[in-house]
Amino acid sequence: MGLSHTEKKWLGGFGGFLAIVFIVVSQIIKFQTDYFTESSFGNAEPVGQWVVPGFIVLGIYLLGLINYRLIKAAVKAKSWQRWGLVVLDIVVTIIYLWAGSVTLFFVGFSYFPFAP
């Protein structure tokens, strides 16, 4: 299920770029809103407005990488193994989406006050 050197370079470089942009912009927003000096929830909301969409984009990117590798392996496999890998891909995607939604709830809960 490995990737070629060119695929690793492009996919890894794009993922690294996304991660660096996410970290840098979230730190810039934290400094602009005095997130580190004051502990009120009002300062956390602008950060959360950046973190939650960034979390979703990075999650979709990771899911795309997982699906790409499994489907690529299925295309190269024998006929009877191909269906097993496709079913494995579907199961992994369902588990990933469930775990991602639970994690997204906790990420959103840490930045946005839900209680009145």
PyMOL commands that set and color helices and strands:
alter all, ss='L'
color gray80, all
select helices_A, chain A and resi 5-32+41-76+79-111
alter helices_A, ss='H'
color red, helices_A
deselect
rebuild
show_as cartoon
